[in-house]
Protein backbone atom coordinates (compact mmCIF):
# COMPACT_ATOMS: atom_id res chain seq x y z
CA UNK A 1 0.00 0.00 0.00
CA UNK A 2 1.32 3.40 -0.96
CA UNK A 3 1.26 6.38 1.43
CA UNK A 4 -0.41 9.64 0.43
CA UNK A 5 0.58 12.49 2.73
CA UNK A 6 -1.19 15.78 3.42
CA UNK A 7 1.27 18.16 5.11
CA UNK A 8 -0.75 20.81 6.89
CA UNK A 9 2.04 23.34 7.19
CA UNK A 10 2.86 23.20 3.47
CA UNK A 11 -0.69 24.10 2.39
CA UNK A 12 -0.04 27.74 3.21
CA UNK A 13 2.29 29.57 5.53
CA UNK A 14 -0.68 30.40 7.73
CA UNK A 15 -1.37 26.83 8.79
CA UNK A 16 1.75 26.88 10.91
CA UNK A 17 -0.45 28.86 13.29
CA UNK A 18 -3.95 27.57 12.76
CA UNK A 19 -6.74 30.11 12.70
CA UNK A 20 -10.34 30.21 13.90
CA UNK A 21 -13.21 27.87 13.11
CA UNK A 22 -14.91 29.79 10.28
CA UNK A 23 -13.68 31.90 7.35
CA UNK A 24 -15.57 34.98 8.48
CA UNK A 25 -13.69 34.95 11.81
CA UNK A 26 -10.25 35.29 10.26
CA UNK A 27 -7.63 33.82 7.94
CA UNK A 28 -6.44 30.21 7.86
CA UNK A 29 -9.66 28.88 9.38
CA UNK A 30 -10.65 25.28 9.89
CA UNK A 31 -13.45 25.77 7.36
CA UNK A 32 -10.98 27.05 4.75
CA UNK A 33 -8.54 24.20 5.41
CA UNK A 34 -11.34 21.63 5.18
CA UNK A 35 -12.83 23.00 1.96
CA UNK A 36 -9.63 23.86 0.11
CA UNK A 37 -7.22 21.16 1.25
CA UNK A 38 -8.64 18.33 3.37
CA UNK A 39 -11.73 17.40 1.33
CA UNK A 40 -9.95 17.44 -2.06
CA UNK A 41 -7.17 15.32 -0.55
CA UNK A 42 -9.65 12.84 0.99
CA UNK A 43 -11.54 12.60 -2.30
CA UNK A 44 -8.30 11.83 -4.13
CA UNK A 45 -7.40 8.87 -1.87
CA UNK A 46 -7.69 5.51 -3.62
CA UNK A 47 -8.17 2.08 -2.07
CA UNK A 48 -4.49 1.43 -2.70
CA UNK A 49 -3.34 4.43 -0.68
CA UNK A 50 -2.87 4.90 3.04
CA UNK A 51 -3.68 8.47 4.08
CA UNK A 52 -1.32 10.27 6.42
CA UNK A 53 -1.92 13.78 7.75
CA UNK A 54 1.38 15.31 8.82
CA UNK A 55 1.40 18.15 11.36
CA UNK A 56 5.17 18.73 11.19
CA UNK A 57 5.94 22.44 11.40
CA UNK A 58 2.53 23.32 12.84
CA UNK A 59 3.19 25.26 16.02
CA UNK A 60 -0.31 25.86 17.41
CA UNK A 61 -3.37 23.60 17.49
CA UNK A 62 -6.68 25.34 17.97
CA UNK A 63 -9.49 23.02 19.10
CA UNK A 64 -12.03 24.90 16.97
CA UNK A 65 -9.76 24.67 13.90
CA UNK A 66 -9.27 20.93 14.38
CA UNK A 67 -12.94 20.20 15.09
CA UNK A 68 -14.17 22.23 12.13
CA UNK A 69 -11.59 20.67 9.81
CA UNK A 70 -12.04 17.02 10.74
CA UNK A 71 -15.48 16.86 12.37
CA UNK A 72 -16.79 19.26 9.73
CA UNK A 73 -15.53 17.00 6.93
CA UNK A 74 -17.75 14.23 8.27
CA UNK A 75 -20.75 16.49 8.76
CA UNK A 76 -20.43 17.59 5.11
CA UNK A 77 -20.29 14.00 3.85
CA UNK A 78 -20.70 10.90 6.05
CA UNK A 79 -18.43 8.89 3.70
CA UNK A 80 -15.53 11.01 4.90
CA UNK A 81 -15.93 9.45 8.34
CA UNK A 82 -14.72 6.07 7.16
CA UNK A 83 -11.84 7.65 5.26
CA UNK A 84 -10.75 9.76 8.25
CA UNK A 85 -11.05 6.79 10.60
CA UNK A 86 -8.40 5.05 8.50
CA UNK A 87 -6.02 8.02 8.27
CA UNK A 88 -2.87 8.25 10.39
CA UNK A 89 -1.81 11.47 12.08
CA UNK A 90 1.95 12.11 12.26
CA UNK A 91 4.06 14.65 14.12
CA UNK A 92 1.31 15.72 16.47
CA UNK A 93 1.43 15.70 20.25
CA UNK A 94 -0.47 12.64 21.60
CA UNK A 95 -2.90 14.85 23.52
CA UNK A 96 -3.88 16.73 20.33
CA UNK A 97 -4.00 13.51 18.33
CA UNK A 98 -6.45 12.12 20.88
CA UNK A 99 -8.59 15.26 20.51
CA UNK A 100 -8.65 14.97 16.70
CA UNK A 101 -9.67 11.31 16.96
CA UNK A 102 -12.39 12.30 19.45
CA UNK A 103 -13.75 14.95 17.05
CA UNK A 104 -13.85 12.33 14.30
CA UNK A 105 -15.65 9.79 16.52
CA UNK A 106 -18.20 12.34 17.73
CA UNK A 107 -18.95 13.53 14.19
CA UNK A 108 -19.31 9.93 13.00
CA UNK A 109 -21.66 9.18 15.88
CA UNK A 110 -23.85 12.24 15.31
CA UNK A 111 -23.93 11.72 11.53
CA UNK A 112 -25.56 8.26 11.70
N, C-alpha and C positions, 0 to 999 in steps of 0.2 A: 504494500500500500504506500502510495506517495503522499508526502506531507504538503499541505497548502497553508502558507502562513500569512496571517494578517497582522502587520506590525502597526500598532496604534500610533506610536510616535511618528512614524514615517508618513502618515496620511496628511499631516499638516503640522507645521511647527507648533500650532496652538494646542495640540493634543498632549503635549508634554505636561501641560497644566490644564487638566480637563475643566470645562466650563459648566454652566448651569444645565438644568433639565431641558428647557425648551429654547428654541431659536430666538423667540422674542425677549428672552431674559438676558441674552448676551452671546458673544461669539463662542465657537467651539463647543456647542451644546451636545448633550446626549442625543437629542432628536436629530441634529445635523449629522452626527457620527453614524447613527443608525441608518438614516435614509441615504446618505451619500457613500458610505463605506461598508458598514456591516451587512446590510441586506444584499447589496450587489455581490459581495464576497460570498455570503451564504448561498445565494442562488447559483453561483458559479461552481460550488462544490459538487464533484461527481461521486458516485459510489466507490470509486477507486482511490479517493483522496481522503486523508485524515486531516481535519481542520485544526489548526493551532492558532490561537490568538496570543500574540506576544506583546507584553507590556513593557519590554525593555526601553529605558529612557523616559518612561512616564513618571513624573515626580510626585504628582498629587492625584489621589483617587477621590472623587466626589461621589457620595452615595447616590445622589439624584442623577448624576451623569450615568453611572453604571446601571442603575435601575431602568432609566429611560432607554438606554442603549439596548440592553439585553432583555429585560422584561418587556419593553416596548416592542421589540422585534417579534416576540411571541404573541402579544396582543394584536399586532397587525396581521399576523398569519400564523395560525396554530401549527402549521407544518414546520415552522422555524424552531419550535420547541424540541422536536426530535433531533434536528440538526445541531442545535446548541447543546443539547444533552450529551452529544458525542464529541464535542469540541474540547480540546485541551487548552488550558490557560498557562502560559509560561511567563517567568520573570515577574511574578506578582507575589506580594507578601501573602502568606497563607491566610491571614485574617481577612484580607480583601478578596482573595479567591473564594473563601467560604461565603462571603457576602454575595458575590456574583452568582455562585451556584444556588444560593438561597433565592435570589431574585428570579432566576430561571425556573426553579421548582415552584415558586408561588405563582408565577405567570402561567406555567403549564397547568397547575391545579385550578386556577380561576378561569382558564380558557376552555375547560372541558364541558 
